[in-house]
Amino acid sequence: VQLQASGGGLVQPGGSLRLSCSSSRFNLRNYIIGWFRQAPGKEREAVSCISSSDDSTYYAGSVKGRFTISRDYAKNTVSLEMNSLKPEDTAVYYCATDPSRNYCGTKGWAVASGFVSWGQGTLVTVSS
């Protein structure tokens, strides 16, 4: 499954950004989509995930209440709305999927190795 992540940029602390994950060839409604991020010198960490079976959502504790993952069926995208951004949110953000499951909770939603298809990443920089 080919994915493309977009929407990154430079934003001031407290600001907002909306990232999108899209595919020109696959209907994303049929796939779980996870968002991960990797800051310089740090390991890749899970941010959020949305299931395809029931659109159930999962969030890392560090972003819960600030980030929202959702599907836009008309646009065939999965968005990550990020509000109240902090400098520690600075990272390259990736979307990913695992075609073998339709529920993020299977195999553990936050395990990066459980996702087999990855987009190219989009850089988010939170700085004044």
Phi, psi and chi 1 to 4 in degrees:
 res  aa     phi    psi   chi1   chi2   chi3   chi4
   1 VAL       -  124.3  179.7      -      -      -
   2 GLN   -93.7  125.4  -66.0  174.4  -44.7      -
   3 LEU  -120.6  149.7  -57.8  174.6      -      -
   4 GLN  -129.7  126.5  -63.2   87.7   38.6      -
   5 ALA  -100.8  140.3      -      -      -      -
   6 SER  -150.7  169.9   61.5      -      -      -
   7 GLY   105.8   -2.5      -      -      -      -
   8 GLY   -69.1  169.7      -      -      -      -
   9 GLY   168.3 -168.3      -      -      -      -
  10 LEU   -99.6  130.3  172.9   63.9      -      -
  11 VAL  -141.7  149.5   62.7      -      -      -
  12 GLN   -78.7  155.0  -68.2 -173.6  -20.7      -
  13 PRO   -54.6  136.9  -28.1   36.3      -      -
  14 GLY    90.1   -9.9      -      -      -      -
  15 GLY   -82.6 -174.1      -      -      -      -
  16 SER  -132.5  151.9  -60.8      -      -      -
  17 LEU  -144.5  154.5  -86.1  178.0      -      -
  18 ARG  -125.0  116.0 -173.6  179.8 -174.3   90.6
  19 LEU   -94.1  149.1  -54.4 -176.4      -      -
  20 SER  -127.0  143.3  -71.0      -      -      -
  21 CYS  -117.5  125.6 -179.1      -      -      -
  22 SER  -134.2  167.0   62.0      -      -      -
  23 SER  -146.9  131.7  175.3      -      -      -
  24 SER   -84.9  -13.0   60.1      -      -      -
  25 ARG  -117.6  -20.4  -65.3 -178.2   58.8 -169.7
  26 PHE  -122.2  145.0  -62.1   89.9      -      -
  27 ASN   -83.4  108.6 -169.5  -26.6      -      -
  28 LEU   -67.5  -13.5  -65.6 -173.4      -      -
  29 ARG   -63.5  -19.1   71.2  165.3   59.7 -149.2
  30 ASN   -92.3    3.1  -61.5  -40.4      -      -
  31 TYR  -129.7  141.6  -62.1   90.4      -      -
  32 ILE   -69.0  144.9   68.6  167.1      -      -
  33 ILE  -128.0  125.1  -61.6  -64.7      -      -
  34 GLY  -110.4  146.7      -      -      -      -
  35 TRP  -111.0  131.5  -78.7   97.8      -      -
  36 PHE  -127.3  163.6  -68.5   78.0      -      -
  37 ARG  -143.2  154.3   66.2 -174.2 -178.2 -173.2
  38 GLN  -139.5  117.0 -171.4  164.9   18.7      -
  39 ALA   -89.3  156.9      -      -      -      -
  40 PRO   -55.3  128.7  -25.4   34.5      -      -
  41 GLY    76.8    6.0      -      -      -      -
  42 LYS  -121.7  162.9  -65.7 -171.8  176.8 -179.3
  43 GLU   -76.6  156.8  -67.1 -171.5   -4.4      -
  44 ARG   -66.9  135.9 -169.3  166.1  -62.3 -170.6
  45 GLU  -129.3  149.5   64.1  172.4  -10.7      -
  46 ALA   -75.2  143.0      -      -      -      -
  47 VAL  -112.8  -50.3  175.3      -      -      -
  48 SER  -163.8  163.8 -175.2      -      -      -
  49 CYS  -153.4  147.0 -171.9      -      -      -
  50 ILE  -129.0  130.4 -173.2  165.1      -      -
  51 SER   -78.4  159.7  -58.8      -      -      -
  52 SER   -96.1  -21.8   57.8      -      -      -
  53 SER   -69.8  -41.0   56.1      -      -      -
  54 ASP  -144.0   10.4   58.8    1.7      -      -
  55 ASP    59.0   24.7  -79.5   -8.8      -      -
  56 SER   -66.9  147.1   54.1      -      -      -
  57 THR  -121.9  154.4   57.5      -      -      -
  58 TYR  -136.2  145.2  -61.0   77.6      -      -
  59 TYR  -138.9  145.7  -63.7   95.3      -      -
  60 ALA   -70.0  149.4      -      -      -      -
  61 GLY   -59.3  -31.6      -      -      -      -
  62 SER   -71.1  -16.5   59.1      -      -      -
  63 VAL  -118.8   -8.2  -53.2      -      -      -
  64 LYS   -59.4  132.6 -161.5  166.7 -173.1  177.7
  65 GLY    90.4  -15.1      -      -      -      -
  66 ARG  -112.8  -33.8  -60.4 -171.4  -63.4  123.2
  67 PHE  -108.3  147.7  -68.7   11.1      -      -
  68 THR  -135.5  127.2  -57.4      -      -      -
  69 ILE  -101.7  140.6 -169.6  170.5      -      -
  70 SER  -157.5  161.7   62.1      -      -      -
  71 ARG  -105.4  142.8  -65.2 -175.7 -174.4  -87.0
  72 ASP  -116.4  100.5 -173.5  -35.5      -      -
  73 TYR   -66.5  -35.0  -69.0  100.0      -      -
  74 ALA   -66.2  -37.5      -      -      -      -
  75 LYS   -93.5   -6.8  -64.5 -178.7  179.1  178.9
  76 ASN    56.6   50.1 -167.2   32.3      -      -
  77 THR  -133.1  159.8   59.6      -      -      -
  78 VAL  -121.2  122.9  173.0      -      -      -
  79 SER  -104.9  152.6  -64.5      -      -      -
  80 LEU  -124.1  103.2 -175.2   69.3      -      -
  81 GLU   -84.7  121.7 -178.3   75.0   29.4      -
  82 MET  -117.4  118.4  -54.0 -173.7  -64.2      -
  83 ASN  -117.9  165.0  -62.1  -46.1      -      -
  84 SER    48.6   48.0  -57.7      -      -      -
  85 LEU   -65.6  145.7  -76.7  162.2      -      -
  86 LYS  -120.8  157.1  -54.8  174.8 -178.4  179.3
  87 PRO   -54.9  -32.6  -29.1   36.8      -      -
  88 GLU   -72.5   -5.3   50.1  -96.3   43.0      -
  89 ASP   -83.9   -6.1  -66.3  -42.5      -      -
  90 THR   -61.7  124.5  -65.1      -      -      -
  91 ALA  -178.6  169.6      -      -      -      -
  92 VAL   -87.7  127.3  177.3      -      -      -
  93 TYR  -103.5  134.1  -75.6   69.4      -      -
  94 TYR  -123.0  144.9  -58.3   86.5      -      -
  95 CYS  -106.7  151.5   58.5      -      -      -
  96 ALA  -152.7  162.7      -      -      -      -
  97 THR  -146.2  163.1 -170.5      -      -      -
  98 ASP  -132.5  103.3  175.3   10.2      -      -
  99 PRO   -63.5  -12.5  -24.3   35.7      -      -
 100 SER   -81.3   -7.1   72.9      -      -      -
 101 ARG  -138.4  157.6   51.0 -177.8  160.8  143.6
 102 ASN  -118.8    8.7   58.0   11.6      -      -
 103 TYR  -134.2  122.7  179.5   57.4      -      -
 104 CYS   -57.5  -34.0  -68.8      -      -      -
 105 GLY   -68.3  -19.5      -      -      -      -
 106 THR   -68.7  130.5  -53.0      -      -      -
 107 LYS    70.4    0.1  -59.0 -172.0 -157.6  176.1
 108 GLY    91.6  112.9      -      -      -      -
 109 TRP   -69.4  -24.2   76.4  -89.0      -      -
 110 ALA   -94.3    7.9      -      -      -      -
 111 VAL   -92.9  110.2 -179.6      -      -      -
 112 ALA   -61.8  -34.9      -      -      -      -
 113 SER   -66.7  -13.7   61.7      -      -      -
 114 GLY   -83.5   -3.9      -      -      -      -
 115 PHE  -106.8  131.0  -70.6   76.8      -      -
 116 VAL  -108.2  -19.1  -60.8      -      -      -
 117 SER  -121.4  127.4  -62.1      -      -      -
 118 TRP  -126.2  143.1  -68.0   78.5      -      -
 119 GLY   -78.1  178.6      -      -      -      -
 120 GLN   -83.7  -12.5   81.3  -73.7    4.6      -
 121 GLY    93.5  147.7      -      -      -      -
 122 THR  -137.5  135.0 -175.5      -      -      -
 123 LEU   -86.3  128.9  175.9   62.1      -      -
 124 VAL  -114.9  123.5  172.8      -      -      -
 125 THR  -121.3  120.9  -56.4      -      -      -
 126 VAL  -109.5  109.1 -175.3      -      -      -
 127 SER  -159.3  148.2  175.3      -      -      -
 128 SER   -94.5      -   55.5      -      -      -
